[in-house]
């Protein structure tokens, strides 16, 4: 299903260059840079991008390439606003650094000390996770991104509640794994400690002091800005406009929009120990800690082609590594239609910001490396050619694999039920609810931001195919199957989905279609019903709910599920039906996995 978020990159010639330098590029290290960056734009057919280079306390180069609005041919400039995606994370963690300096938070404490309603999946996580683990992706949780990306919500409490159901793949601090939910928690902790929103904290504590006056924190603000970039996707060689994705409640993980000119101030502050023009914005002690290794990301071994690029660790909202012998601090960002890179070399006092309006683009990393080679006076690698060759080879291999690929479909099979039986509501506590609808013998799911067609694959398994503005491309099958499962009665009871590769498939259980019952009629069902020598007592509870007790068992709530039909709450496969005779309910039928039993009313 990851292909929903990743553009297919196809190179064709495309030449556009607009924008103006912020300062003269008389520096010999920058000679010919415009042409190199133009070549990147042409090769990867990005709609546009902007770049800024900082040295010491000065922006020495800032320029835009291509278009911020591809249809209207509006050029990118250094003041164009882009979504910076996960480059937001360092901002969010910095708020906690500021609050720690003020004595309001201890980063070695459990986040549950500050968020009383927070629960993790198990006791080990509840008892051992500290705030620093949230900041450095070492909680043992995998991404679980579809929980917030597809099942979108503006309610942060709702997202926090989902965390209790998100399964880890390993123990606390045993392995690094990127997780947006943990940056959401940092934002919520900040809100709790300051009694104001994460958005207000970002504006007041960071954006305003950094003179980032046009930067903002939502798609609504981006749409109203003077110079916003539109987001684009490259699909089968064509540039398509993408809708802004409202990250909503997950904002602390990636909702800031900014320009390269204003992001330069952010980079300058980090290179000068948290100070901008002599004024402290982020505490120096926090800056040192945040750009120090807190968790190993991977082995980071040098490869034969690039023996001088090595190590891979993570600080607080920053990736750390060695680039050709120079210590690099960097973070990328991706959100629908946009990609970004913010980086700096603290020992060299060099910073680079690249913002691109292309979905899942390689451009930020290429431009960063091309400029780094020049500014650091290292050997120059033809990064553009190297990545293009790698891309071309990957496409050839993919094409060959596609030809050799045999279908896994089991021929000649059919569904076990009528197609309409697969429609309904299905829910998973860690993710949310999805609704499957049937239309003209086809099944569809409409999420807030996308629509999916379920195409029968075999048995009770369906392929998932996106429905886009361009229609349905049957070759674009998502990486997960919708696998319907039945209960002991043969009824469709759930859908299993493999949305997170490191843990078991998720179970989306059918949500009963509730049938309202007039409260005044509930009393008609009340009474004692005898079955097998036992008495089932049915009664009205709190004047609004029907309940059932059986000797030696807990009380069960009865949920209306059809005319005179009820299901037992939290008891899958257990139902009951009241049989009416001469205006009186004389019998009660219990339908259970182990059989059907009739009980007569006393």
PLY file of the C-alpha trace (Angstrom):
ply
format ascii 1.0
element vertex 602
property float x
property float y
property float z
element edge 601
property int vertex1
property int vertex2
end_header
0.00 0.00 0.00
3.08 2.22 0.23
2.70 3.04 -3.45
-0.13 5.37 -2.46
2.52 7.69 -1.04
5.36 7.23 -3.56
5.51 8.80 -7.01
6.77 6.82 -10.01
9.76 8.84 -11.23
10.24 8.88 -15.00
12.87 11.11 -16.59
12.18 13.22 -19.68
13.69 16.50 -20.75
12.05 19.52 -19.18
13.67 22.95 -18.96
12.39 25.76 -16.73
14.32 28.18 -14.55
12.97 31.13 -12.66
13.75 32.95 -9.42
16.41 35.29 -8.19
19.51 34.97 -6.08
19.41 36.56 -2.67
23.05 37.49 -2.96
25.64 37.47 -5.69
27.24 34.09 -6.36
30.77 35.50 -6.79
32.03 32.75 -4.46
34.11 30.48 -6.75
32.62 27.43 -5.01
29.24 28.37 -6.49
30.43 28.89 -10.06
28.26 26.81 -12.39
25.86 25.85 -9.60
22.83 27.28 -11.41
23.47 24.99 -14.38
23.95 21.94 -12.15
20.67 22.57 -10.33
18.85 23.25 -13.59
20.02 19.84 -14.77
18.50 18.25 -11.65
15.18 19.95 -12.41
15.30 18.73 -16.01
16.31 15.16 -15.16
13.69 14.54 -12.52
10.97 16.68 -14.02
10.06 18.40 -10.79
7.53 21.22 -10.99
9.94 23.39 -9.04
12.22 23.79 -6.04
13.99 26.45 -3.97
17.38 26.30 -2.31
19.27 28.41 0.21
22.89 28.10 1.32
24.07 29.51 4.64
27.69 30.00 5.65
28.53 31.19 9.13
25.80 33.72 9.88
24.95 34.73 6.33
22.83 33.48 3.43
25.26 33.38 0.50
22.92 31.85 -2.08
19.14 31.63 -2.44
17.27 30.84 -5.62
14.13 29.30 -7.04
13.88 26.94 -10.01
10.80 25.96 -11.98
7.23 26.77 -11.01
5.32 27.00 -7.76
2.12 26.84 -9.87
2.86 24.65 -12.88
-0.45 25.37 -14.65
-0.26 29.15 -14.33
3.53 29.20 -14.79
4.14 31.15 -11.57
7.85 30.91 -10.72
9.42 29.62 -7.52
11.37 32.23 -5.54
13.30 32.05 -2.26
10.13 33.36 -0.55
7.81 30.65 -1.93
6.14 28.63 0.84
6.40 24.83 0.70
5.18 22.11 3.06
8.34 21.01 4.90
6.81 17.74 6.19
8.92 15.98 8.80
11.46 18.82 8.95
8.82 19.98 11.46
10.00 17.35 13.95
13.06 19.28 15.13
10.75 22.24 15.88
8.43 20.07 17.99
11.24 18.50 20.03
12.79 21.94 20.55
9.66 23.04 22.40
10.41 20.36 25.00
14.02 21.56 25.13
12.77 25.06 25.94
10.35 23.75 28.59
13.12 21.65 30.16
15.26 24.78 30.48
12.32 26.39 32.29
12.11 23.44 34.68
8.67 22.38 33.46
9.54 18.92 32.10
12.04 16.13 32.75
12.92 14.32 29.53
13.98 11.26 31.53
10.48 10.87 32.94
7.68 8.76 31.51
5.35 10.65 29.16
2.53 9.13 31.24
3.56 11.40 34.12
2.33 14.35 32.05
-0.47 12.62 30.13
-2.58 10.67 32.62
-4.77 9.04 29.96
-1.85 7.78 27.86
-1.49 4.02 27.59
0.83 1.93 25.45
0.26 -1.57 24.12
1.77 -3.43 27.08
3.16 -3.03 30.59
6.78 -3.03 29.43
6.12 0.06 27.34
4.01 1.72 30.02
6.72 1.22 32.65
9.89 1.86 30.63
9.31 4.44 27.89
10.65 7.90 28.70
10.20 11.14 26.77
13.67 10.88 25.22
12.55 7.61 23.61
9.74 9.49 21.85
12.26 12.04 20.55
14.67 9.49 19.11
12.34 6.79 17.66
13.33 4.02 20.07
10.04 2.96 21.68
9.80 -0.38 19.85
6.84 0.80 17.78
6.88 0.58 13.98
5.34 3.40 11.93
1.62 2.50 11.93
1.25 5.50 9.59
-1.98 4.40 7.97
-3.68 4.82 11.32
-3.45 8.59 10.93
-2.91 8.98 7.17
-6.00 7.09 5.98
-8.10 7.27 9.13
-7.68 11.01 9.39
-8.94 12.98 12.39
-8.63 16.50 13.79
-8.98 15.22 17.35
-5.58 14.74 19.00
-7.11 12.90 21.95
-8.53 10.39 19.48
-5.08 9.72 18.02
-3.52 9.43 21.48
-6.18 6.88 22.43
-5.20 4.73 19.42
-1.66 4.32 20.74
-2.86 1.77 23.32
-3.73 -0.57 20.44
-0.61 -0.07 18.29
1.47 -3.22 18.51
5.26 -2.94 18.91
7.64 -5.06 16.85
10.40 -5.16 19.47
11.24 -4.03 22.99
11.89 -0.53 24.28
15.27 0.88 23.16
16.17 -2.34 21.32
15.88 -0.96 17.79
15.35 2.35 15.99
12.14 2.73 13.99
10.62 5.95 12.67
7.26 6.77 14.29
5.13 9.88 13.78
2.83 9.11 16.71
5.65 9.73 19.17
6.10 13.27 17.84
2.37 13.78 18.18
2.82 12.88 21.87
5.58 15.47 22.26
3.23 18.10 20.88
0.45 17.01 23.25
2.82 17.09 26.24
3.74 20.65 25.26
0.07 21.57 25.10
-0.53 20.07 28.55
2.39 21.90 30.13
1.65 25.30 28.57
-2.16 25.18 28.48
-2.13 26.31 24.86
-2.04 24.56 21.49
1.04 23.14 19.80
0.37 25.58 16.97
0.50 28.59 19.28
3.65 27.28 20.93
5.37 26.94 17.56
4.36 30.47 16.54
5.24 32.19 19.81
8.33 30.27 20.91
9.98 29.62 17.54
8.55 31.21 14.39
8.21 34.77 15.76
11.61 34.88 17.52
13.22 33.47 14.36
11.59 36.17 12.19
9.82 33.45 10.21
6.91 35.80 9.64
5.29 34.16 6.60
5.77 30.57 7.80
2.66 28.84 9.12
1.38 25.57 10.55
-1.63 24.44 8.50
-2.82 23.85 4.94
-5.57 26.43 5.52
-2.93 29.10 6.18
-0.83 27.89 3.24
-3.77 28.29 0.84
-4.25 31.91 1.97
-0.55 32.85 1.79
0.81 35.36 -0.72
3.20 32.96 -2.41
2.25 29.31 -1.82
3.56 26.41 -3.88
1.10 23.84 -5.16
1.98 20.17 -4.72
2.59 17.83 -7.66
3.08 14.16 -8.43
4.99 12.67 -11.35
3.06 9.71 -12.72
3.91 7.92 -15.97
5.91 10.89 -17.17
3.20 13.48 -16.51
3.00 16.12 -13.81
-0.30 16.01 -11.91
-1.44 18.47 -9.28
-2.13 16.97 -5.88
-4.52 18.25 -3.26
-2.98 19.59 -0.08
-3.04 16.90 2.57
-4.39 18.22 5.86
-2.25 16.43 8.42
-4.81 17.58 11.02
-4.24 16.13 14.50
-0.81 14.80 13.54
0.49 18.36 12.99
3.39 18.12 15.52
4.96 15.47 13.25
4.91 17.48 10.04
2.60 20.45 9.34
4.88 23.50 9.10
5.01 25.41 5.79
7.97 27.69 5.13
10.36 29.19 2.57
14.08 28.67 2.10
14.70 32.27 3.16
12.95 31.76 6.48
14.24 28.24 7.06
17.71 29.76 6.76
17.08 31.52 10.07
16.27 28.18 11.67
19.51 26.68 10.35
21.55 29.72 11.42
20.23 29.38 14.97
21.23 25.72 15.16
24.73 26.43 13.83
25.17 29.12 16.52
24.14 27.06 19.53
20.48 28.03 19.43
21.04 31.77 18.95
19.92 34.03 16.12
21.72 37.35 15.90
22.88 36.95 19.49
19.45 36.15 20.96
18.90 32.68 22.38
15.92 30.92 20.80
16.69 27.29 21.73
18.80 26.50 24.84
22.43 25.76 23.97
22.50 22.70 26.23
19.53 21.25 24.36
21.08 22.01 20.96
24.23 20.05 21.86
22.19 17.10 23.09
19.78 17.13 20.13
22.58 16.90 17.56
24.39 14.18 19.52
23.76 10.49 18.82
20.88 9.13 20.91
20.11 5.97 18.90
21.78 3.98 16.14
19.60 4.01 13.01
21.52 1.36 11.06
24.98 -0.03 10.49
25.96 2.96 8.33
28.91 1.09 6.85
30.83 2.78 4.02
30.21 1.17 0.64
32.81 0.71 -2.11
31.41 3.61 -4.16
31.37 6.07 -1.24
33.81 4.94 1.46
33.78 8.44 2.98
30.03 8.47 3.76
29.34 6.52 6.93
27.54 6.18 10.26
23.81 6.58 10.74
22.40 7.74 14.06
19.57 9.90 15.36
19.41 12.75 17.85
16.19 14.57 18.74
14.40 15.23 15.45
17.69 15.05 13.51
19.54 12.36 11.53
23.30 12.38 12.13
26.12 11.01 10.01
29.49 11.60 8.41
29.48 13.00 4.87
32.91 12.75 3.26
34.54 13.29 6.64
32.23 16.14 7.72
29.70 15.80 10.56
26.23 16.33 9.09
22.94 17.05 10.84
19.91 16.57 8.56
16.24 15.75 8.31
14.04 15.19 5.30
10.34 15.74 4.87
7.60 14.29 2.67
3.90 14.99 2.53
1.52 14.80 -0.43
3.03 16.83 -3.28
6.09 18.07 -1.35
9.58 16.94 -0.33
12.22 18.74 1.72
15.67 18.61 3.27
17.12 20.74 6.06
20.80 20.16 6.82
23.86 21.76 8.35
27.48 20.93 9.07
28.10 22.39 12.55
31.93 22.18 12.43
32.00 23.82 9.00
29.28 26.43 9.70
27.50 25.50 6.47
23.75 24.99 6.14
21.59 23.92 3.16
17.81 24.05 2.78
16.03 22.47 -0.20
12.23 22.62 -0.62
10.53 20.87 -3.56
6.91 20.70 -4.74
7.20 17.13 -6.00
5.82 14.09 -4.18
8.40 11.67 -2.69
11.17 13.34 -4.67
14.88 12.49 -4.81
15.63 16.14 -5.62
16.21 17.39 -2.02
18.95 14.85 -1.35
20.61 15.37 -4.73
20.69 19.16 -4.42
21.93 18.95 -0.82
24.83 16.70 -1.82
25.75 18.69 -4.94
25.99 21.88 -2.87
27.78 20.17 0.04
30.55 18.96 -2.29
31.13 22.55 -3.40
30.86 24.25 -0.02
33.01 21.71 1.83
35.59 21.60 -1.00
35.45 17.80 -1.17
35.77 15.65 -4.27
32.71 16.26 -6.44
30.42 13.32 -7.15
28.07 13.49 -10.11
25.11 12.75 -7.89
22.54 13.52 -10.56
24.00 11.00 -13.02
24.58 8.40 -10.33
20.97 8.53 -9.11
19.61 8.61 -12.67
21.62 5.50 -13.57
20.39 3.80 -10.42
16.80 4.75 -11.24
17.08 3.58 -14.85
18.55 0.23 -13.79
15.81 -0.23 -11.19
13.14 0.43 -13.82
14.69 -2.13 -16.19
14.83 -4.72 -13.42
11.23 -3.94 -12.43
10.10 -4.34 -16.04
11.89 -7.68 -16.35
10.47 -8.87 -13.05
7.00 -7.84 -14.16
7.25 -9.95 -17.31
8.49 -12.96 -15.38
5.99 -12.52 -12.58
3.28 -15.15 -12.33
-0.05 -14.30 -10.81
-0.85 -15.67 -7.38
-4.55 -15.73 -8.14
-6.24 -19.10 -7.74
-8.16 -19.56 -10.96
-11.81 -20.51 -11.08
-12.71 -19.51 -7.54
-15.59 -17.30 -6.48
-16.80 -15.54 -3.38
-18.59 -17.53 -0.69
-21.32 -14.91 -0.33
-23.32 -12.55 -2.50
-21.29 -9.42 -3.21
-23.63 -7.28 -1.10
-22.74 -9.33 1.99
-19.20 -7.90 1.90
-20.48 -4.35 2.34
-20.74 -2.79 5.79
-18.77 -1.02 8.49
-15.58 -2.54 9.86
-13.48 -1.15 12.70
-10.06 -1.57 14.31
-9.40 0.20 17.63
-5.86 1.25 16.75
-6.87 2.65 13.37
-10.53 3.52 12.91
-13.58 2.54 10.88
-13.93 1.90 7.17
-17.17 1.53 5.25
-17.44 -0.83 2.28
-20.30 -0.01 -0.11
-21.63 -2.11 -2.99
-22.59 -0.55 -6.30
-23.44 -2.47 -9.46
-21.71 -5.65 -8.30
-18.60 -3.72 -7.24
-17.23 -2.86 -3.80
-15.78 0.56 -2.93
-14.28 2.24 0.13
-14.34 6.02 0.42
-11.79 7.38 2.87
-11.52 11.10 3.59
-8.64 11.53 1.19
-8.93 8.62 -1.23
-11.27 6.09 -2.82
-10.51 2.41 -3.35
-12.11 -0.21 -5.59
-12.06 -3.78 -4.29
-11.55 -6.17 -7.20
-12.16 -9.86 -6.55
-8.90 -11.80 -6.54
-9.89 -15.28 -5.36
-12.08 -16.89 -2.70
-12.94 -14.10 -0.20
-9.83 -12.05 -0.98
-9.93 -8.75 -2.88
-7.26 -6.58 -4.49
-7.31 -2.87 -3.63
-7.02 -0.41 -6.53
-7.05 3.40 -6.10
-9.72 5.42 -7.87
-8.09 8.69 -8.97
-9.10 11.74 -10.98
-7.58 9.91 -13.94
-9.86 6.90 -13.36
-8.99 3.33 -12.33
-5.61 1.96 -13.42
-5.96 -1.80 -12.98
-2.18 -2.21 -13.09
-1.83 -0.07 -9.95
-2.72 -2.70 -7.37
-1.92 -1.76 -3.77
0.42 -3.89 -1.70
-2.23 -5.22 0.67
-5.22 -7.51 0.15
-8.61 -7.16 1.79
-9.09 -10.64 3.23
-12.63 -11.28 4.47
-13.11 -13.80 7.29
-16.27 -15.52 8.48
-17.48 -16.45 11.96
-18.78 -19.84 13.10
-22.14 -19.08 11.49
-20.53 -18.48 8.11
-21.29 -14.76 8.30
-18.77 -12.13 7.15
-17.24 -11.06 10.47
-14.04 -9.16 9.70
-11.46 -7.96 7.18
-7.76 -8.58 7.79
-5.31 -6.05 6.36
-1.52 -6.15 6.35
-0.97 -2.42 6.75
2.14 -2.56 8.94
4.83 -4.97 7.62
6.55 -5.63 10.96
3.49 -6.90 12.86
0.59 -9.28 12.23
-2.28 -8.36 9.92
-4.79 -6.01 11.50
-8.33 -7.17 12.20
-11.15 -4.85 11.20
-14.23 -6.40 12.82
-17.70 -5.87 11.44
-19.56 -3.13 13.26
-23.18 -4.17 13.86
-25.84 -2.18 12.07
-27.77 -0.97 15.09
-31.54 -0.73 14.92
-32.98 1.93 17.25
-35.60 0.68 19.70
-38.11 3.00 21.36
-37.10 3.14 25.03
-40.72 2.84 26.06
-40.89 -0.60 24.37
-37.86 -2.10 26.06
-39.98 -3.23 28.99
-41.88 -5.60 26.70
-38.75 -7.76 26.45
-38.10 -7.82 30.21
-38.77 -11.01 32.10
-37.40 -14.41 33.06
-36.76 -17.01 30.36
-36.08 -20.63 31.29
-33.66 -22.79 29.32
-32.09 -26.12 30.34
-32.97 -25.69 33.98
-31.45 -22.18 34.14
-33.21 -18.84 34.19
-32.05 -15.95 31.98
-33.14 -12.64 33.46
-33.79 -9.81 30.99
-34.27 -6.32 32.41
-34.13 -2.63 31.54
-31.07 -0.84 32.91
-30.90 2.91 33.48
-34.20 3.27 31.61
-32.43 3.06 28.25
-30.57 -0.24 27.90
-31.64 -3.86 27.79
-29.46 -6.23 29.80
-29.22 -9.95 30.46
-27.98 -12.00 33.40
-27.46 -15.75 33.64
-26.50 -17.45 36.95
-22.74 -17.67 37.36
-21.98 -15.27 34.50
-21.40 -11.51 34.22
-24.06 -9.08 33.09
-24.41 -8.66 29.32
-25.69 -5.60 27.49
-28.03 -6.35 24.59
-27.47 -4.24 21.48
-30.42 -3.98 19.03
-29.49 -5.46 15.66
-32.82 -5.85 13.85
-36.52 -6.31 14.57
-36.63 -8.07 17.98
-32.99 -9.09 17.46
-30.04 -8.27 19.70
-26.35 -9.07 19.97
-24.47 -9.51 23.23
-21.98 -6.66 23.58
-18.32 -7.75 23.36
-19.41 -11.37 22.69
-18.70 -12.15 19.06
-21.10 -14.71 17.59
-23.60 -14.50 20.48
-27.06 -13.26 19.56
-30.61 -13.53 20.72
-34.05 -13.07 19.24
-37.39 -12.56 20.95
-40.34 -14.49 19.48
-43.69 -12.74 19.66
-46.98 -14.63 20.05
-50.35 -12.90 20.47
-48.71 -9.59 21.24
-46.45 -11.05 23.95
-42.82 -12.17 23.72
-43.21 -15.77 24.78
-39.83 -17.13 23.74
-36.22 -16.09 23.54
-33.86 -17.83 21.11
-30.14 -17.84 21.97
-27.89 -18.19 18.93
-24.35 -19.17 19.94
-21.29 -20.74 18.27
-22.08 -24.03 20.04
-25.72 -24.15 18.96
-29.15 -22.54 19.08
-31.25 -22.75 22.24
-34.87 -21.81 22.93
-35.92 -20.36 26.26
-39.58 -20.07 27.29
-40.80 -17.09 29.20
-41.97 -17.86 32.72
0 1
1 2
2 3
3 4
4 5
5 6
6 7
7 8
8 9
9 10
10 11
11 12
12 13
13 14
14 15
15 16
16 17
17 18
18 19
19 20
20 21
21 22
22 23
23 24
24 25
25 26
26 27
27 28
28 29
29 30
30 31
31 32
32 33
33 34
34 35
35 36
36 37
37 38
38 39
39 40
40 41
41 42
42 43
43 44
44 45
45 46
46 47
47 48
48 49
49 50
50 51
51 52
52 53
53 54
54 55
55 56
56 57
57 58
58 59
59 60
60 61
61 62
62 63
63 64
64 65
65 66
66 67
67 68
68 69
69 70
70 71
71 72
72 73
73 74
74 75
75 76
76 77
77 78
78 79
79 80
80 81
81 82
82 83
83 84
84 85
85 86
86 87
87 88
88 89
89 90
90 91
91 92
92 93
93 94
94 95
95 96
96 97
97 98
98 99
99 100
100 101
101 102
102 103
103 104
104 105
105 106
106 107
107 108
108 109
109 110
110 111
111 112
112 113
113 114
114 115
115 116
116 117
117 118
118 119
119 120
120 121
121 122
122 123
123 124
124 125
125 126
126 127
127 128
128 129
129 130
130 131
131 132
132 133
133 134
134 135
135 136
136 137
137 138
138 139
139 140
140 141
141 142
142 143
143 144
144 145
145 146
146 147
147 148
148 149
149 150
150 151
151 152
152 153
153 154
154 155
155 156
156 157
157 158
158 159
159 160
160 161
161 162
162 163
163 164
164 165
165 166
166 167
167 168
168 169
169 170
170 171
171 172
172 173
173 174
174 175
175 176
176 177
177 178
178 179
179 180
180 181
181 182
182 183
183 184
184 185
185 186
186 187
187 188
188 189
189 190
190 191
191 192
192 193
193 194
194 195
195 196
196 197
197 198
198 199
199 200
200 201
201 202
202 203
203 204
204 205
205 206
206 207
207 208
208 209
209 210
210 211
211 212
212 213
213 214
214 215
215 216
216 217
217 218
218 219
219 220
220 221
221 222
222 223
223 224
224 225
225 226
226 227
227 228
228 229
229 230
230 231
231 232
232 233
233 234
234 235
235 236
236 237
237 238
238 239
239 240
240 241
241 242
242 243
243 244
244 245
245 246
246 247
247 248
248 249
249 250
250 251
251 252
252 253
253 254
254 255
255 256
256 257
257 258
258 259
259 260
260 261
261 262
262 263
263 264
264 265
265 266
266 267
267 268
268 269
269 270
270 271
271 272
272 273
273 274
274 275
275 276
276 277
277 278
278 279
279 280
280 281
281 282
282 283
283 284
284 285
285 286
286 287
287 288
288 289
289 290
290 291
291 292
292 293
293 294
294 295
295 296
296 297
297 298
298 299
299 300
300 301
301 302
302 303
303 304
304 305
305 306
306 307
307 308
308 309
309 310
310 311
311 312
312 313
313 314
314 315
315 316
316 317
317 318
318 319
319 320
320 321
321 322
322 323
323 324
324 325
325 326
326 327
327 328
328 329
329 330
330 331
331 332
332 333
333 334
334 335
335 336
336 337
337 338
338 339
339 340
340 341
341 342
342 343
343 344
344 345
345 346
346 347
347 348
348 349
349 350
350 351
351 352
352 353
353 354
354 355
355 356
356 357
357 358
358 359
359 360
360 361
361 362
362 363
363 364
364 365
365 366
366 367
367 368
368 369
369 370
370 371
371 372
372 373
373 374
374 375
375 376
376 377
377 378
378 379
379 380
380 381
381 382
382 383
383 384
384 385
385 386
386 387
387 388
388 389
389 390
390 391
391 392
392 393
393 394
394 395
395 396
396 397
397 398
398 399
399 400
400 401
401 402
402 403
403 404
404 405
405 406
406 407
407 408
408 409
409 410
410 411
411 412
412 413
413 414
414 415
415 416
416 417
417 418
418 419
419 420
420 421
421 422
422 423
423 424
424 425
425 426
426 427
427 428
428 429
429 430
430 431
431 432
432 433
433 434
434 435
435 436
436 437
437 438
438 439
439 440
440 441
441 442
442 443
443 444
444 445
445 446
446 447
447 448
448 449
449 450
450 451
451 452
452 453
453 454
454 455
455 456
456 457
457 458
458 459
459 460
460 461
461 462
462 463
463 464
464 465
465 466
466 467
467 468
468 469
469 470
470 471
471 472
472 473
473 474
474 475
475 476
476 477
477 478
478 479
479 480
480 481
481 482
482 483
483 484
484 485
485 486
486 487
487 488
488 489
489 490
490 491
491 492
492 493
493 494
494 495
495 496
496 497
497 498
498 499
499 500
500 501
501 502
502 503
503 504
504 505
505 506
506 507
507 508
508 509
509 510
510 511
511 512
512 513
513 514
514 515
515 516
516 517
517 518
518 519
519 520
520 521
521 522
522 523
523 524
524 525
525 526
526 527
527 528
528 529
529 530
530 531
531 532
532 533
533 534
534 535
535 536
536 537
537 538
538 539
539 540
540 541
541 542
542 543
543 544
544 545
545 546
546 547
547 548
548 549
549 550
550 551
551 552
552 553
553 554
554 555
555 556
556 557
557 558
558 559
559 560
560 561
561 562
562 563
563 564
564 565
565 566
566 567
567 568
568 569
569 570
570 571
571 572
572 573
573 574
574 575
575 576
576 577
577 578
578 579
579 580
580 581
581 582
582 583
583 584
584 585
585 586
586 587
587 588
588 589
589 590
590 591
591 592
592 593
593 594
594 595
595 596
596 597
597 598
598 599
599 600
600 601
